[in-house]
Amino acid sequence: MEFDRAGVNTLMEITARPDLIFTKGQGSWLEDHTGKRYLDFLQGWAVNCLGHCPEPLVKALQQQAAELINPSPAFYNQPSIDLAKRITGASCFDRVFFANSGGEANEGAIKLARKWGRLNKPGAYKIITFNHGFHGRTLATMSASGKPGWDTMFAPQVDGFPKAELNDLDSVRSLIDDQTVAVMLEPVQGEAGVIPASVQFMKDLRELTRQHDMLLIVDEVQTGMGRTGKLFAYQHFDIEPDIMTLAKGIGGGVPLAALCAREAVSCFEHGDQGGTYNGNPLMAAAGIAVFDTVSAPGFLEAANARAEQLSNGLMALSEKWGMQGERGLGLLRALRLGKGDGPAIVAAARDRAPEGLLLNAPRPELLRFMPALNIEADEIDLMLSWLDELVGLIRK
Ligand SMILES: *Cc1c(COP(=O)(O)O)cnc(C)c1O
């Protein structure tokens, strides 16, 4: 197949994309328009938690598409109920609102917290978020994010998101005032370069938010659905948040997101929240297939074994090449390169022949790894040996 240059130029140019078009995917492998294969450690940005085109997901979509796609969110449908029952049954949350993207779920969390503030702490609307945090690309979620430069990009910002430092409780405490209603954070900052919150910090944060009658919101868009080795990352910290958002992994590749809240916080009234596609049975059926696969006996144990293998392998590479170690939780990991050749390694990995490797450098001095949770042990070994070879070429 030819590269469709004219076709490409009908798309808005929103990021630098290489001259290749992916045509097929299976498990941890993608195939481009020339038939070249790539070992995929991006998986659609941690979205395809079961890899490309996994059978349970394909089947669920096919069956549900033939049965009922969307009766309208003004009516109940069984798949959305069944998925909400699964999520609430496996977490500390009681109510779920389904949405289509992480940004939208977080937007809903912000609205829910502000509504709760209006009802319970009159005048309180501020939500403390964190420098380098990432919550999405809507105006409010960009304002909640702590990405450098994002505060002025589409000014004026949405007001009310003072920024603290991850793992620094005093930086949170010093921002609290009468108008503060919540703290929102990623249990592992993903886009910032895979920086986990410490267990002590999360426990202290839970305590602090309780003392001040504030909500704790965890953005588990990237960390949820087994990515960190537990079904939800907050479960590593022995805490119970008030609100959690999910996206990415819960749809296994299709647009599905969830805003989850405890009963006492589920204060939306009719007209406060909605969306044409929310809880549509097609995506909910996909979510059920993913949920049942990830929560099946042995699945997370196997993912954790792969995570340990990846962590050990990255550590060995770091030692061999004089890098600065690796970090992460479960199968969300980063290799700290010690210098800014991440983008060069990413490009060389992709262009590698005869088979390519897809990696991501969220920062120049860092590589991020987010493979399918059901990746095979020999695929991890293959990636590690290719990476070793690539670093050798680039640093020779
Ligand atoms: C990807 C991501 C988002 C945004 O999700 P979209 O589905 O792209 O809107 C929000 N928060 C975190 C932590 C993410 O990783």
PDBQT file of the ligand as one rigid body, heavy atoms in Angstrom, charges set to zero:
ROOT
HETATM    1  C1  LIG A 401      -4.863  10.362  29.212  1.00  0.00    +0.000 C 
HETATM    2  C2  LIG A 401      -5.209  11.009  30.509  1.00  0.00    +0.000 A 
HETATM    3  C3  LIG A 401      -6.296  11.901  30.625  1.00  0.00    +0.000 A 
HETATM    4  C4  LIG A 401      -7.099  12.336  29.447  1.00  0.00    +0.000 C 
HETATM    5  O1  LIG A 401      -7.841  11.292  28.899  1.00  0.00    +0.000 OA
HETATM    6  P1  LIG A 401      -8.481  11.458  27.433  1.00  0.00    +0.000 P 
HETATM    7  O2  LIG A 401      -9.245  10.191  27.242  1.00  0.00    +0.000 OA
HETATM    8  O3  LIG A 401      -7.340  11.626  26.486  1.00  0.00    +0.000 OA
HETATM    9  O4  LIG A 401      -9.351  12.656  27.494  1.00  0.00    +0.000 OA
HETATM   10  C5  LIG A 401      -6.608  12.392  31.881  1.00  0.00    +0.000 A 
HETATM   11  N1  LIG A 401      -5.898  12.051  32.959  1.00  0.00    +0.000 NA
HETATM   12  C6  LIG A 401      -4.849  11.207  32.894  1.00  0.00    +0.000 A 
HETATM   13  C7  LIG A 401      -4.110  10.845  34.135  1.00  0.00    +0.000 C 
HETATM   14  C8  LIG A 401      -4.462  10.668  31.665  1.00  0.00    +0.000 A 
HETATM   15  O5  LIG A 401      -3.397   9.863  31.582  1.00  0.00    +0.000 OA
ENDROOT
TORSDOF 0
